[in-house]
């Protein structure tokens, strides 16, 4: 999935996304300065799926990319797959 927000609401959208991923979904959040100065990754897990992604704010542009997969004993590495995509997109913003 991919989402964007451009304009004055982007800053609030970034704050809201961080709040949602920590409070509502109880995901694990990590700052990602190697992607962009204002970026974080998130991982959320439940019984049958694993959701991983990045949220990046650069200027007045916010984008979020996430990947959902069925949870298996070998589920891992989603953030490593998404990091270069998020970094590349942030570099083009």
N, C-alpha and C positions, 0 to 999 in steps of 0.2 A: 504494500500500500504506500501511497505517496500523497502528501497534503502540503499546501502552501498557503501563506497569508502574506499580503503585501500592504504596506501602509502603516498608519498610526496604531492599528490594533495588533500588530505583530508582537510588540513587546509584551503586551498583556497576554497574548496567546502563548508565548513562551513560558511565562510564569504559571499560567493555568495548566499547561501540559506537564510541567514539572510537578505541580501540586497533585494533579490527577494520578500520575504514575507513582507517586510516593504514598498518597493518602487513600485513594479509592482502590486502585488495583494492587497496592502494596508491593510494587515492583522494586527491584534493586536499581538504583540510580548511580551513575558515575560521571563526573565532569570529564569532558573530552577536549582538552585544549589543543591536542594535535590535529583535531578536525577543524575547529574554529574557536576563537576566544570565548564565545557564548554558545557552547554545545554540551549536550549530555547524552549518554546512552542509557537505555533501560532494558531490563529483562524481567518478564513476568511469566510465572509458571502456575499452571493449575494441574489437575489430574491428567488431562489428556492433550494439552497443547502448551507450546512454548512460544512466547512473543518477544522478539528482540527488535530494537531499533535505535534511531538517533533523532534528536530534535536539535535544530541549529537555527540561531538567530544571527543575522548579519545585516546591520543597518536596519532598514524597514522591511526586511524580508525574513520570513520564518518558513522553514520547511521541516517536514518530518517524514522519515521513511521507516517502514517496519516490515518484518517478515514473521509469518506465523507458520509453524510446522507442528505436525503431530509429535507428541512427546514420546520418545523412546529412550532406552538406556544409553544410546549413543548420541542423543541430541546434544549438540554443543557446536561452538564455532560460528554461530550466526553473526555475532558482532564482528568477528574477524572478516566475514564475507561482506558485510555491509559497510565497514569502516572506509575502504577505498572509494566506495560510491558516494558516501556522505562527504568525504574529504574533497573529492573531485567536484561535486556540486557546490560546496562552499567556496571553492576556489574560483568558480565561474560567476559567483554572485557579486 
